[in-house]
Amino acid sequence: MPARSFAARHRFAVDWIRTYQGWADKIGGDVTASLDAGRFEYTRFEAYGVIGIVLTWNSALLSLTMKIPAALAAGNTVVVKPSEITPYTPLLFAQACVEAGIPAGVVNIVPGAVEAGETLVAHPDVEKISFTGGLRAASAMMRTGAPLVKPFCFELGGKSSHLVFSDADVRLATKVVCAGLSNAGQSCTFGSRIYVHESVYASFRAALVEHANGIVLGDPFDERTTMGPVVSAVARDRLVALINQSTSRKEAKLISGGKVPALSHPFSEGFFVEPAVFEDVDSNSALIREEIFGPVMSIVPFADEANAVAAANDTEFGLSNYVHTADLRRAIRVTAQLKSGTVYVNDASRTNPGAPFGGYRRSGIGYEGGRAGLDEFLRRKTVGLV
């Protein structure tokens, strides 16, 4: 990721902290009934106590600031199990908490592998788990937590779509689609399925290939670099295998990229993959059905609005979708039909920590962001006074 993207993400992380800093002294209650003479009922919001936070690796700092400030603002303490791939950012964050004056024992970081996460989920003193990661891990956590009837907040995977209509600004739509490559496509909200109206398919295809071919891989701290590596050799090899298999099985036609680039030392040993663009994609292929978590995109033509919406909704996930159109009526109509927790029109940048973020179906349970994100860390108690 280029340095400018690091700076933008750092600003976004600070915005999340400031948002929940503002909520800390505004947690009130509700008067729920006062109908009978001499009886008064109200609701108060209370902290859970200890919140277990289990993180994935792809946005380590942002994930911390999406969860910890909200949990603390609600009055909880937290125990964080970071990804074993990216343990240092959480440790530095905890050090910053100490320097900021947060008392010892309020923010706790416990590095470790799967066993550490399982222990956290199974511990009876951990009242709730907030997890960002994959569906398989979330299912395992639910099984582990079932005997304790433990509540969960899950932000899981996605298979997001871009719907590019005939009146869309093709250049702008291309720029928005490719913005997801800033983290090499390693984002749950990355729109890897791109459905394009047949009347603008040729022009969009040309613009997308041009943009993809112009992406510069290499040193993430070089301002000329526009995409960094994927996270590991395992991830790189998995992506290359998927790309090669999709081509050899004739499930899709590769029209751009998809290879390991030849870079100079020391980046020749890095985990780089060129952005891959496919067309003529089989609707049952992994390219369409599975979360790839890498710089791999598929473009598919559509004939009408109903066809585009049906294709976008034909997935087990439901995290994010993106609509590209100049028609306000269409934008309102289509966003209402898409089965996902967020839909953006002519943009794909989620930059407002005051807005709730969560998924439908297998993309998660619960929300992060805004009052809804605060409520994930609060319980309600009804009090009756006679």
URMO-V637370 format. One record per backbone hydrogen bond with DSSP energy under -1.0 kcal/mol. CO is the residue of the C=O (numbers start at 1). NH is the residue of the N-H. E is the energy in kcal/mol with one decimal. If there is no record, write none. Layout:
# URMO-V637370
co={CO,CO}
nh={NH,NH}
e={E,E}
This chain:
# URMO-V637370
co={2,2,3,4,5,6,7,8,9,10,11,12,13,14,15,16,17,18,20,23,26,30,33,36,40,41,41,42,43,44,46,49,50,51,52,53,54,59,60,61,62,64,67,68,69,70,71,72,77,78,79,80,81,87,88,89,90,91,92,93,94,95,96,97,98,103,106,108,113,114,115,116,117,118,119,123,128,129,130,131,134,135,136,137,138,139,140,141,142,145,146,151,153,154,155,160,161,162,163,164,165,169,170,171,172,173,174,177,178,179,180,181,183,185,187,190,192,193,194,195,196,197,200,201,202,203,204,205,206,207,208,209,210,212,216,216,219,222,232,233,234,235,236,237,238,239,240,241,242,243,244,245,246,246,247,251,253,256,259,264,266,267,271,276,277,277,278,279,282,285,285,286,294,295,297,298,300,302,304,305,306,307,308,309,313,316,318,318,319,321,322,323,324,327,328,329,330,331,332,334,338,342,344,349,352,353,357,360,361,363,365,368,369,370,371,374,375,379,381,383,385}
nh={5,6,7,8,9,10,11,12,13,14,15,16,17,18,19,20,21,22,24,26,28,43,41,39,385,32,33,383,30,381,379,77,127,79,130,81,132,63,64,65,66,68,71,72,73,74,76,75,51,108,53,110,55,91,92,93,94,95,96,97,98,99,100,102,101,106,78,80,117,118,119,120,121,122,123,126,52,153,54,155,138,139,140,141,142,143,144,145,146,150,149,129,131,365,133,193,322,195,324,197,168,173,174,175,176,177,178,180,181,182,185,184,186,187,190,192,298,162,300,164,302,200,204,205,206,207,208,209,210,211,212,213,214,215,226,227,222,225,236,237,238,239,240,241,242,243,244,245,246,247,248,249,251,252,250,282,279,277,274,267,269,270,230,297,255,256,299,253,285,288,289,290,296,276,278,194,196,198,308,309,310,311,312,313,315,362,341,360,342,344,163,346,165,331,332,333,334,335,336,338,340,321,323,351,355,370,368,363,364,156,154,357,373,374,375,377,378,46,44,42,40}
e={-1.0,-1.4,-2.1,-1.9,-2.3,-2.2,-2.1,-2.0,-2.3,-2.1,-2.1,-1.7,-1.8,-2.5,-2.2,-1.8,-2.0,-1.7,-1.0,-2.2,-1.1,-3.7,-2.8,-2.1,-3.6,-1.0,-1.3,-3.3,-1.5,-2.7,-3.4,-2.7,-1.9,-2.4,-3.0,-3.5,-1.9,-2.9,-1.6,-2.1,-1.7,-2.5,-2.2,-2.6,-2.6,-1.5,-2.3,-1.7,-2.6,-1.9,-2.9,-3.4,-2.2,-1.3,-2.5,-2.4,-2.4,-1.8,-2.1,-1.9,-2.0,-2.3,-1.7,-2.3,-1.3,-1.6,-3.0,-3.6,-1.4,-2.5,-2.3,-1.9,-2.3,-2.3,-1.1,-1.3,-3.1,-2.3,-2.4,-2.6,-2.0,-2.5,-1.9,-2.2,-2.2,-1.8,-2.2,-2.8,-1.0,-1.9,-1.6,-1.8,-2.9,-1.5,-1.9,-1.8,-2.4,-3.1,-3.0,-2.8,-1.9,-3.0,-2.4,-2.2,-2.5,-2.6,-2.3,-1.0,-1.9,-1.6,-1.0,-2.5,-1.9,-1.7,-1.3,-1.4,-2.8,-2.6,-2.8,-3.3,-2.0,-1.8,-2.6,-3.0,-2.0,-2.0,-2.9,-2.4,-2.3,-2.3,-3.0,-2.7,-1.1,-1.2,-2.3,-1.7,-1.8,-1.9,-2.4,-2.7,-2.2,-2.3,-2.5,-2.3,-2.1,-2.6,-2.5,-2.7,-2.6,-1.5,-2.9,-2.5,-2.0,-1.2,-1.3,-3.2,-2.3,-2.1,-3.1,-1.2,-1.2,-1.6,-3.0,-2.8,-2.9,-1.0,-2.7,-3.3,-1.9,-1.1,-2.4,-2.0,-2.3,-3.0,-2.6,-3.0,-2.6,-2.4,-1.9,-2.5,-2.3,-2.0,-2.3,-2.2,-2.2,-1.9,-1.6,-3.2,-1.6,-2.1,-2.8,-3.1,-2.4,-2.5,-2.4,-2.5,-3.3,-2.3,-1.4,-1.4,-1.5,-1.3,-2.7,-1.0,-1.7,-2.4,-2.2,-2.3,-1.2,-2.3,-2.0,-2.4,-1.9,-1.5,-2.6,-1.9,-1.6,-3.2,-2.8,-2.4,-2.7}
